[in-house]
Amino acid sequence: MLIEGIVEVTFTKLSGESRTMPCTLKPSIIPPARAQDAASQKKVRGLNEAVMVAWCTDRSEWRSFRIDNVISVNL
């Protein structure tokens, strides 16, 4: 769904607070990688399949959430 467009994901943050985040992985929406971005550097964190990383459209930043903490997903 994230590759197709913007999705509103509601999840519980690690602090216990609820957050609704409009996010996407659609290539035409996310910005191109830049050399100064941490994710573009060689030193990248290992893949954690329990965590989803997506482009947050209301903050224009990469954000992540734990998949087990997802409450709802709205297209």
PyMOL Python script that loads the backbone (N, CA, C, O; Angstrom):
from pymol import cmd

cmd.read_pdbstr("""\
ATOM      1  N   MET A   1       0.823  -1.199   0.000  1.00  0.00           N
ATOM      2  CA  MET A   1       0.000   0.000   0.000  1.00  0.00           C
ATOM      3  C   MET A   1       0.867   1.264   0.000  1.00  0.00           C
ATOM      4  O   MET A   1       0.542   2.248  -0.664  1.00  0.00           O
ATOM      5  N   LEU A   2       1.971   1.226   0.750  1.00  0.00           N
ATOM      6  CA  LEU A   2       2.839   2.408   0.829  1.00  0.00           C
ATOM      7  C   LEU A   2       3.486   2.729  -0.517  1.00  0.00           C
ATOM      8  O   LEU A   2       3.743   3.896  -0.813  1.00  0.00           O
ATOM      9  N   ILE A   3       3.748   1.731  -1.318  1.00  0.00           N
ATOM     10  CA  ILE A   3       4.363   1.959  -2.631  1.00  0.00           C
ATOM     11  C   ILE A   3       3.361   2.561  -3.607  1.00  0.00           C
ATOM     12  O   ILE A   3       3.753   3.237  -4.558  1.00  0.00           O
ATOM     13  N   GLU A   4       2.073   2.323  -3.381  1.00  0.00           N
ATOM     14  CA  GLU A   4       1.024   2.809  -4.273  1.00  0.00           C
ATOM     15  C   GLU A   4       0.674   4.284  -4.055  1.00  0.00           C
ATOM     16  O   GLU A   4       0.283   4.973  -4.996  1.00  0.00           O
ATOM     17  N   GLY A   5       0.814   4.771  -2.812  1.00  0.00           N
ATOM     18  CA  GLY A   5       0.423   6.152  -2.531  1.00  0.00           C
ATOM     19  C   GLY A   5       0.589   6.491  -1.065  1.00  0.00           C
ATOM     20  O   GLY A   5       1.343   5.840  -0.342  1.00  0.00           O
ATOM     21  N   ILE A   6      -0.129   7.523  -0.637  1.00  0.00           N
ATOM     22  CA  ILE A   6      -0.049   7.972   0.759  1.00  0.00           C
ATOM     23  C   ILE A   6      -1.078   7.202   1.591  1.00  0.00           C
ATOM     24  O   ILE A   6      -2.244   7.083   1.216  1.00  0.00           O
ATOM     25  N   VAL A   7      -0.616   6.689   2.718  1.00  0.00           N
ATOM     26  CA  VAL A   7      -1.436   5.885   3.616  1.00  0.00           C
ATOM     27  C   VAL A   7      -1.367   6.508   5.005  1.00  0.00           C
ATOM     28  O   VAL A   7      -0.293   6.922   5.440  1.00  0.00           O
ATOM     29  N   GLU A   8      -2.491   6.579   5.703  1.00  0.00           N
ATOM     30  CA  GLU A   8      -2.495   7.043   7.090  1.00  0.00           C
ATOM     31  C   GLU A   8      -2.385   5.839   8.006  1.00  0.00           C
ATOM     32  O   GLU A   8      -3.277   4.990   8.042  1.00  0.00           O
ATOM     33  N   VAL A   9      -1.295   5.769   8.743  1.00  0.00           N
ATOM     34  CA  VAL A   9      -1.046   4.667   9.664  1.00  0.00           C
ATOM     35  C   VAL A   9      -1.170   5.204  11.091  1.00  0.00           C
ATOM     36  O   VAL A   9      -0.500   6.168  11.462  1.00  0.00           O
ATOM     37  N   THR A  10      -2.024   4.576  11.874  1.00  0.00           N
ATOM     38  CA  THR A  10      -2.163   4.927  13.282  1.00  0.00           C
ATOM     39  C   THR A  10      -1.470   3.832  14.081  1.00  0.00           C
ATOM     40  O   THR A  10      -1.731   2.643  13.897  1.00  0.00           O
ATOM     41  N   PHE A  11      -0.582   4.260  14.971  1.00  0.00           N
ATOM     42  CA  PHE A  11       0.191   3.296  15.743  1.00  0.00           C
ATOM     43  C   PHE A  11       0.460   3.851  17.135  1.00  0.00           C
ATOM     44  O   PHE A  11       0.288   5.043  17.391  1.00  0.00           O
ATOM     45  N   THR A  12       0.881   2.971  18.020  1.00  0.00           N
ATOM     46  CA  THR A  12       1.265   3.379  19.362  1.00  0.00           C
ATOM     47  C   THR A  12       2.772   3.583  19.378  1.00  0.00           C
ATOM     48  O   THR A  12       3.536   2.672  19.059  1.00  0.00           O
ATOM     49  N   LYS A  13       3.190   4.782  19.750  1.00  0.00           N
ATOM     50  CA  LYS A  13       4.612   5.086  19.843  1.00  0.00           C
ATOM     51  C   LYS A  13       5.209   4.367  21.043  1.00  0.00           C
ATOM     52  O   LYS A  13       4.477   3.916  21.924  1.00  0.00           O
ATOM     53  N   LEU A  14       6.521   4.259  21.084  1.00  0.00           N
ATOM     54  CA  LEU A  14       7.188   3.595  22.201  1.00  0.00           C
ATOM     55  C   LEU A  14       6.877   4.273  23.527  1.00  0.00           C
ATOM     56  O   LEU A  14       6.935   3.641  24.581  1.00  0.00           O
ATOM     57  N   SER A  15       6.544   5.570  23.474  1.00  0.00           N
ATOM     58  CA  SER A  15       6.188   6.308  24.685  1.00  0.00           C
ATOM     59  C   SER A  15       4.785   5.956  25.190  1.00  0.00           C
ATOM     60  O   SER A  15       4.404   6.344  26.295  1.00  0.00           O
ATOM     61  N   GLY A  16       4.013   5.215  24.372  1.00  0.00           N
ATOM     62  CA  GLY A  16       2.643   4.862  24.721  1.00  0.00           C
ATOM     63  C   GLY A  16       1.618   5.782  24.080  1.00  0.00           C
ATOM     64  O   GLY A  16       0.420   5.500  24.109  1.00  0.00           O
ATOM     65  N   GLU A  17       2.083   6.871  23.506  1.00  0.00           N
ATOM     66  CA  GLU A  17       1.213   7.846  22.839  1.00  0.00           C
ATOM     67  C   GLU A  17       0.769   7.301  21.486  1.00  0.00           C
ATOM     68  O   GLU A  17       1.523   6.589  20.823  1.00  0.00           O
ATOM     69  N   SER A  18      -0.457   7.636  21.076  1.00  0.00           N
ATOM     70  CA  SER A  18      -0.976   7.246  19.767  1.00  0.00           C
ATOM     71  C   SER A  18      -0.604   8.308  18.735  1.00  0.00           C
ATOM     72  O   SER A  18      -0.631   9.502  19.036  1.00  0.00           O
ATOM     73  N   ARG A  19      -0.261   7.881  17.526  1.00  0.00           N
ATOM     74  CA  ARG A  19       0.125   8.824  16.457  1.00  0.00           C
ATOM     75  C   ARG A  19      -0.484   8.343  15.160  1.00  0.00           C
ATOM     76  O   ARG A  19      -0.431   7.154  14.850  1.00  0.00           O
ATOM     77  N   THR A  20      -1.067   9.265  14.393  1.00  0.00           N
ATOM     78  CA  THR A  20      -1.515   8.984  13.039  1.00  0.00           C
ATOM     79  C   THR A  20      -0.559   9.688  12.105  1.00  0.00           C
ATOM     80  O   THR A  20      -0.393  10.907  12.166  1.00  0.00           O
ATOM     81  N   MET A  21       0.070   8.909  11.236  1.00  0.00           N
ATOM     82  CA  MET A  21       1.110   9.431  10.365  1.00  0.00           C
ATOM     83  C   MET A  21       0.769   9.167   8.897  1.00  0.00           C
ATOM     84  O   MET A  21       0.629   8.013   8.490  1.00  0.00           O
ATOM     85  N   PRO A  22       0.635  10.242   8.096  1.00  0.00           N
ATOM     86  CA  PRO A  22       0.489  10.037   6.659  1.00  0.00           C
ATOM     87  C   PRO A  22       1.879   9.716   6.104  1.00  0.00           C
ATOM     88  O   PRO A  22       2.814  10.496   6.285  1.00  0.00           O
ATOM     89  N   CYS A  23       2.014   8.579   5.434  1.00  0.00           N
ATOM     90  CA  CYS A  23       3.337   8.177   4.972  1.00  0.00           C
ATOM     91  C   CYS A  23       3.250   7.432   3.644  1.00  0.00           C
ATOM     92  O   CYS A  23       2.173   7.024   3.209  1.00  0.00           O
ATOM     93  N   THR A  24       4.419   7.265   3.007  1.00  0.00           N
ATOM     94  CA  THR A  24       4.467   6.628   1.699  1.00  0.00           C
ATOM     95  C   THR A  24       5.850   6.061   1.417  1.00  0.00           C
ATOM     96  O   THR A  24       6.833   6.404   2.073  1.00  0.00           O
ATOM     97  N   LEU A  25       5.894   5.195   0.433  1.00  0.00           N
ATOM     98  CA  LEU A  25       7.147   4.722  -0.161  1.00  0.00           C
ATOM     99  C   LEU A  25       7.073   4.877  -1.675  1.00  0.00           C
ATOM    100  O   LEU A  25       7.883   4.304  -2.404  1.00  0.00           O
ATOM    101  N   LYS A  26       6.089   5.662  -2.151  1.00  0.00           N
ATOM    102  CA  LYS A  26       5.903   5.865  -3.588  1.00  0.00           C
ATOM    103  C   LYS A  26       7.091   6.663  -4.140  1.00  0.00           C
ATOM    104  O   LYS A  26       7.343   7.781  -3.692  1.00  0.00           O
ATOM    105  N   PRO A  27       7.821   6.096  -5.107  1.00  0.00           N
ATOM    106  CA  PRO A  27       9.024   6.748  -5.625  1.00  0.00           C
ATOM    107  C   PRO A  27       8.825   8.175  -6.129  1.00  0.00           C
ATOM    108  O   PRO A  27       9.731   8.998  -6.001  1.00  0.00           O
ATOM    109  N   SER A  28       7.669   8.485  -6.696  1.00  0.00           N
ATOM    110  CA  SER A  28       7.450   9.831  -7.229  1.00  0.00           C
ATOM    111  C   SER A  28       7.199  10.873  -6.131  1.00  0.00           C
ATOM    112  O   SER A  28       7.196  12.072  -6.410  1.00  0.00           O
ATOM    113  N   ILE A  29       6.989  10.427  -4.892  1.00  0.00           N
ATOM    114  CA  ILE A  29       6.721  11.347  -3.780  1.00  0.00           C
ATOM    115  C   ILE A  29       7.951  11.529  -2.895  1.00  0.00           C
ATOM    116  O   ILE A  29       8.229  12.639  -2.441  1.00  0.00           O
ATOM    117  N   ILE A  30       8.686  10.447  -2.648  1.00  0.00           N
ATOM    118  CA  ILE A  30       9.844  10.561  -1.756  1.00  0.00           C
ATOM    119  C   ILE A  30      10.986  11.285  -2.466  1.00  0.00           C
ATOM    120  O   ILE A  30      11.136  11.168  -3.683  1.00  0.00           O
ATOM    121  N   PRO A  31      11.781  12.024  -1.718  1.00  0.00           N
ATOM    122  CA  PRO A  31      12.889  12.759  -2.342  1.00  0.00           C
ATOM    123  C   PRO A  31      14.018  11.811  -2.736  1.00  0.00           C
ATOM    124  O   PRO A  31      14.155  10.728  -2.166  1.00  0.00           O
ATOM    125  N   PRO A  32      14.824  12.222  -3.712  1.00  0.00           N
ATOM    126  CA  PRO A  32      15.969  11.375  -4.092  1.00  0.00           C
ATOM    127  C   PRO A  32      16.992  11.335  -2.958  1.00  0.00           C
ATOM    128  O   PRO A  32      17.107  12.283  -2.181  1.00  0.00           O
ATOM    129  N   ALA A  33      17.724  10.242  -2.872  1.00  0.00           N
ATOM    130  CA  ALA A  33      18.771  10.105  -1.854  1.00  0.00           C
ATOM    131  C   ALA A  33      19.876  11.109  -2.133  1.00  0.00           C
ATOM    132  O   ALA A  33      20.222  11.371  -3.285  1.00  0.00           O
ATOM    133  N   ARG A  34      20.426  11.671  -1.053  1.00  0.00           N
ATOM    134  CA  ARG A  34      21.539  12.616  -1.176  1.00  0.00           C
ATOM    135  C   ARG A  34      22.720  12.065  -0.398  1.00  0.00           C
ATOM    136  O   ARG A  34      22.540  11.311   0.558  1.00  0.00           O
ATOM    137  N   ALA A  35      23.910  12.432  -0.797  1.00  0.00           N
ATOM    138  CA  ALA A  35      25.122  11.921  -0.159  1.00  0.00           C
ATOM    139  C   ALA A  35      25.176  12.255   1.322  1.00  0.00           C
ATOM    140  O   ALA A  35      25.722  11.473   2.101  1.00  0.00           O
ATOM    141  N   GLN A  36      24.626  13.398   1.740  1.00  0.00           N
ATOM    142  CA  GLN A  36      24.695  13.790   3.153  1.00  0.00           C
ATOM    143  C   GLN A  36      23.627  13.117   4.012  1.00  0.00           C
ATOM    144  O   GLN A  36      23.686  13.214   5.238  1.00  0.00           O
ATOM    145  N   ASP A  37      22.651  12.437   3.404  1.00  0.00           N
ATOM    146  CA  ASP A  37      21.639  11.728   4.178  1.00  0.00           C
ATOM    147  C   ASP A  37      22.252  10.499   4.837  1.00  0.00           C
ATOM    148  O   ASP A  37      23.007   9.760   4.206  1.00  0.00           O
ATOM    149  N   ALA A  38      21.928  10.288   6.089  1.00  0.00           N
ATOM    150  CA  ALA A  38      22.482   9.147   6.827  1.00  0.00           C
ATOM    151  C   ALA A  38      22.177   7.819   6.135  1.00  0.00           C
ATOM    152  O   ALA A  38      23.016   6.918   6.125  1.00  0.00           O
ATOM    153  N   ALA A  39      20.988   7.694   5.560  1.00  0.00           N
ATOM    154  CA  ALA A  39      20.602   6.446   4.909  1.00  0.00           C
ATOM    155  C   ALA A  39      21.405   6.178   3.643  1.00  0.00           C
ATOM    156  O   ALA A  39      21.433   5.048   3.156  1.00  0.00           O
ATOM    157  N   SER A  40      22.053   7.200   3.107  1.00  0.00           N
ATOM    158  CA  SER A  40      22.840   7.036   1.896  1.00  0.00           C
ATOM    159  C   SER A  40      24.300   6.691   2.184  1.00  0.00           C
ATOM    160  O   SER A  40      25.061   6.383   1.267  1.00  0.00           O
ATOM    161  N   GLN A  41      24.677   6.741   3.425  1.00  0.00           N
ATOM    162  CA  GLN A  41      26.058   6.466   3.806  1.00  0.00           C
ATOM    163  C   GLN A  41      26.295   4.964   3.912  1.00  0.00           C
ATOM    164  O   GLN A  41      25.345   4.185   3.993  1.00  0.00           O
ATOM    165  N   LYS A  42      27.559   4.561   3.912  1.00  0.00           N
ATOM    166  CA  LYS A  42      27.899   3.151   4.039  1.00  0.00           C
ATOM    167  C   LYS A  42      27.466   2.587   5.386  1.00  0.00           C
ATOM    168  O   LYS A  42      27.045   1.434   5.477  1.00  0.00           O
ATOM    169  N   LYS A  43      27.569   3.398   6.421  1.00  0.00           N
ATOM    170  CA  LYS A  43      27.252   2.947   7.768  1.00  0.00           C
ATOM    171  C   LYS A  43      25.746   3.034   7.987  1.00  0.00           C
ATOM    172  O   LYS A  43      25.240   4.039   8.485  1.00  0.00           O
ATOM    173  N   VAL A  44      25.041   1.978   7.614  1.00  0.00           N
ATOM    174  CA  VAL A  44      23.588   1.941   7.721  1.00  0.00           C
ATOM    175  C   VAL A  44      23.213   0.854   8.715  1.00  0.00           C
ATOM    176  O   VAL A  44      23.836  -0.207   8.759  1.00  0.00           O
ATOM    177  N   ARG A  45      22.188   1.130   9.511  1.00  0.00           N
ATOM    178  CA  ARG A  45      21.716   0.131  10.466  1.00  0.00           C
ATOM    179  C   ARG A  45      21.252  -1.122   9.727  1.00  0.00           C
ATOM    180  O   ARG A  45      20.802  -1.053   8.583  1.00  0.00           O
ATOM    181  N   GLY A  46      21.367  -2.248  10.389  1.00  0.00           N
ATOM    182  CA  GLY A  46      20.895  -3.502   9.819  1.00  0.00           C
ATOM    183  C   GLY A  46      19.380  -3.495   9.661  1.00  0.00           C
ATOM    184  O   GLY A  46      18.683  -2.760  10.360  1.00  0.00           O
ATOM    185  N   LEU A  47      18.886  -4.293   8.767  1.00  0.00           N
ATOM    186  CA  LEU A  47      17.462  -4.393   8.502  1.00  0.00           C
ATOM    187  C   LEU A  47      16.757  -5.020   9.701  1.00  0.00           C
ATOM    188  O   LEU A  47      17.169  -6.071  10.190  1.00  0.00           O
ATOM    189  N   ASN A  48      15.705  -4.378  10.166  1.00  0.00           N
ATOM    190  CA  ASN A  48      14.898  -4.892  11.260  1.00  0.00           C
ATOM    191  C   ASN A  48      13.495  -5.104  10.707  1.00  0.00           C
ATOM    192  O   ASN A  48      12.767  -4.142  10.465  1.00  0.00           O
ATOM    193  N   GLU A  49      13.123  -6.345  10.511  1.00  0.00           N
ATOM    194  CA  GLU A  49      11.833  -6.657   9.892  1.00  0.00           C
ATOM    195  C   GLU A  49      10.643  -6.313  10.774  1.00  0.00           C
ATOM    196  O   GLU A  49       9.507  -6.343  10.300  1.00  0.00           O
ATOM    197  N   ALA A  50      10.867  -5.990  12.033  1.00  0.00           N
ATOM    198  CA  ALA A  50       9.785  -5.606  12.942  1.00  0.00           C
ATOM    199  C   ALA A  50       9.461  -4.121  12.834  1.00  0.00           C
ATOM    200  O   ALA A  50       8.478  -3.652  13.408  1.00  0.00           O
ATOM    201  N   VAL A  51      10.294  -3.375  12.089  1.00  0.00           N
ATOM    202  CA  VAL A  51      10.138  -1.927  11.982  1.00  0.00           C
ATOM    203  C   VAL A  51       9.928  -1.533  10.526  1.00  0.00           C
ATOM    204  O   VAL A  51      10.632  -2.014   9.637  1.00  0.00           O
ATOM    205  N   MET A  52       8.955  -0.655  10.286  1.00  0.00           N
ATOM    206  CA  MET A  52       8.693  -0.132   8.946  1.00  0.00           C
ATOM    207  C   MET A  52       9.224   1.290   8.883  1.00  0.00           C
ATOM    208  O   MET A  52       8.893   2.120   9.729  1.00  0.00           O
ATOM    209  N   VAL A  53      10.038   1.567   7.891  1.00  0.00           N
ATOM    210  CA  VAL A  53      10.550   2.915   7.658  1.00  0.00           C
ATOM    211  C   VAL A  53       9.814   3.464   6.441  1.00  0.00           C
ATOM    212  O   VAL A  53       9.730   2.799   5.408  1.00  0.00           O
ATOM    213  N   ALA A  54       9.280   4.679   6.563  1.00  0.00           N
ATOM    214  CA  ALA A  54       8.521   5.289   5.470  1.00  0.00           C
ATOM    215  C   ALA A  54       8.716   6.797   5.491  1.00  0.00           C
ATOM    216  O   ALA A  54       9.103   7.366   6.512  1.00  0.00           O
ATOM    217  N   TRP A  55       8.448   7.442   4.361  1.00  0.00           N
ATOM    218  CA  TRP A  55       8.533   8.891   4.245  1.00  0.00           C
ATOM    219  C   TRP A  55       7.269   9.489   4.854  1.00  0.00           C
ATOM    220  O   TRP A  55       6.165   9.231   4.375  1.00  0.00           O
ATOM    221  N   CYS A  56       7.428  10.284   5.904  1.00  0.00           N
ATOM    222  CA  CYS A  56       6.311  10.941   6.584  1.00  0.00           C
ATOM    223  C   CYS A  56       5.995  12.224   5.812  1.00  0.00           C
ATOM    224  O   CYS A  56       6.819  13.138   5.762  1.00  0.00           O
ATOM    225  N   THR A  57       4.821  12.292   5.221  1.00  0.00           N
ATOM    226  CA  THR A  57       4.498  13.424   4.344  1.00  0.00           C
ATOM    227  C   THR A  57       4.164  14.707   5.094  1.00  0.00           C
ATOM    228  O   THR A  57       4.304  15.790   4.527  1.00  0.00           O
ATOM    229  N   ASP A  58       3.725  14.625   6.357  1.00  0.00           N
ATOM    230  CA  ASP A  58       3.415  15.863   7.075  1.00  0.00           C
ATOM    231  C   ASP A  58       4.640  16.477   7.748  1.00  0.00           C
ATOM    232  O   ASP A  58       4.601  17.641   8.148  1.00  0.00           O
ATOM    233  N   ARG A  59       5.715  15.723   7.879  1.00  0.00           N
ATOM    234  CA  ARG A  59       6.949  16.255   8.470  1.00  0.00           C
ATOM    235  C   ARG A  59       8.105  16.279   7.477  1.00  0.00           C
ATOM    236  O   ARG A  59       9.177  16.805   7.777  1.00  0.00           O
ATOM    237  N   SER A  60       7.884  15.709   6.295  1.00  0.00           N
ATOM    238  CA  SER A  60       8.916  15.647   5.253  1.00  0.00           C
ATOM    239  C   SER A  60      10.221  15.073   5.781  1.00  0.00           C
ATOM    240  O   SER A  60      11.300  15.634   5.587  1.00  0.00           O
ATOM    241  N   GLU A  61      10.085  13.930   6.457  1.00  0.00           N
ATOM    242  CA  GLU A  61      11.232  13.233   7.031  1.00  0.00           C
ATOM    243  C   GLU A  61      10.983  11.728   6.983  1.00  0.00           C
ATOM    244  O   GLU A  61       9.840  11.273   6.936  1.00  0.00           O
ATOM    245  N   TRP A  62      12.069  10.969   6.995  1.00  0.00           N
ATOM    246  CA  TRP A  62      11.946   9.526   7.157  1.00  0.00           C
ATOM    247  C   TRP A  62      11.586   9.245   8.607  1.00  0.00           C
ATOM    248  O   TRP A  62      12.226   9.758   9.525  1.00  0.00           O
ATOM    249  N   ARG A  63      10.569   8.437   8.807  1.00  0.00           N
ATOM    250  CA  ARG A  63      10.118   8.054  10.145  1.00  0.00           C
ATOM    251  C   ARG A  63       9.923   6.538  10.160  1.00  0.00           C
ATOM    252  O   ARG A  63       9.865   5.896   9.111  1.00  0.00           O
ATOM    253  N   SER A  64       9.824   5.985  11.353  1.00  0.00           N
ATOM    254  CA  SER A  64       9.612   4.546  11.458  1.00  0.00           C
ATOM    255  C   SER A  64       8.613   4.236  12.564  1.00  0.00           C
ATOM    256  O   SER A  64       8.378   5.043  13.464  1.00  0.00           O
ATOM    257  N   PHE A  65       8.036   3.049  12.470  1.00  0.00           N
ATOM    258  CA  PHE A  65       7.121   2.571  13.497  1.00  0.00           C
ATOM    259  C   PHE A  65       7.230   1.054  13.556  1.00  0.00           C
ATOM    260  O   PHE A  65       7.569   0.399  12.571  1.00  0.00           O
ATOM    261  N   ARG A  66       6.937   0.515  14.724  1.00  0.00           N
ATOM    262  CA  ARG A  66       6.962  -0.940  14.896  1.00  0.00           C
ATOM    263  C   ARG A  66       5.671  -1.513  14.321  1.00  0.00           C
ATOM    264  O   ARG A  66       4.581  -1.037  14.639  1.00  0.00           O
ATOM    265  N   ILE A  67       5.793  -2.521  13.488  1.00  0.00           N
ATOM    266  CA  ILE A  67       4.638  -3.119  12.829  1.00  0.00           C
ATOM    267  C   ILE A  67       3.658  -3.691  13.854  1.00  0.00           C
ATOM    268  O   ILE A  67       2.446  -3.611  13.656  1.00  0.00           O
ATOM    269  N   ASP A  68       4.164  -4.261  14.937  1.00  0.00           N
ATOM    270  CA  ASP A  68       3.298  -4.824  15.991  1.00  0.00           C
ATOM    271  C   ASP A  68       2.460  -3.740  16.682  1.00  0.00           C
ATOM    272  O   ASP A  68       1.439  -4.054  17.295  1.00  0.00           O
ATOM    273  N   ASN A  69       2.870  -2.487  16.594  1.00  0.00           N
ATOM    274  CA  ASN A  69       2.175  -1.390  17.264  1.00  0.00           C
ATOM    275  C   ASN A  69       1.138  -0.694  16.388  1.00  0.00           C
ATOM    276  O   ASN A  69       0.528   0.284  16.819  1.00  0.00           O
ATOM    277  N   VAL A  70       0.929  -1.181  15.165  1.00  0.00           N
ATOM    278  CA  VAL A  70      -0.048  -0.561  14.255  1.00  0.00           C
ATOM    279  C   VAL A  70      -1.455  -0.845  14.760  1.00  0.00           C
ATOM    280  O   VAL A  70      -1.813  -1.986  15.053  1.00  0.00           O
ATOM    281  N   ILE A  71      -2.243   0.223  14.853  1.00  0.00           N
ATOM    282  CA  ILE A  71      -3.637   0.126  15.288  1.00  0.00           C
ATOM    283  C   ILE A  71      -4.556   0.057  14.076  1.00  0.00           C
ATOM    284  O   ILE A  71      -5.475  -0.762  14.038  1.00  0.00           O
ATOM    285  N   SER A  72      -4.311   0.923  13.073  1.00  0.00           N
ATOM    286  CA  SER A  72      -5.148   0.929  11.869  1.00  0.00           C
ATOM    287  C   SER A  72      -4.374   1.511  10.687  1.00  0.00           C
ATOM    288  O   SER A  72      -3.377   2.215  10.850  1.00  0.00           O
ATOM    289  N   VAL A  73      -4.872   1.191   9.491  1.00  0.00           N
ATOM    290  CA  VAL A  73      -4.306   1.686   8.240  1.00  0.00           C
ATOM    291  C   VAL A  73      -5.453   2.168   7.385  1.00  0.00           C
ATOM    292  O   VAL A  73      -6.403   1.425   7.140  1.00  0.00           O
ATOM    293  N   ASN A  74      -5.374   3.430   6.918  1.00  0.00           N
ATOM    294  CA  ASN A  74      -6.416   3.998   6.065  1.00  0.00           C
ATOM    295  C   ASN A  74      -5.806   4.484   4.760  1.00  0.00           C
ATOM    296  O   ASN A  74      -4.780   5.164   4.748  1.00  0.00           O
ATOM    297  N   LEU A  75      -6.454   4.123   3.674  1.00  0.00           N
ATOM    298  CA  LEU A  75      -5.973   4.556   2.350  1.00  0.00           C
ATOM    299  C   LEU A  75      -6.462   5.948   2.028  1.00  0.00           C
ATOM    300  O   LEU A  75      -6.159   6.477   0.959  1.00  0.00           O
TER     301      LEU A  75
END
""", "prot")
cmd.dss("prot")
cmd.show_as("cartoon", "prot")
cmd.util.cbc("prot")
cmd.orient("prot")
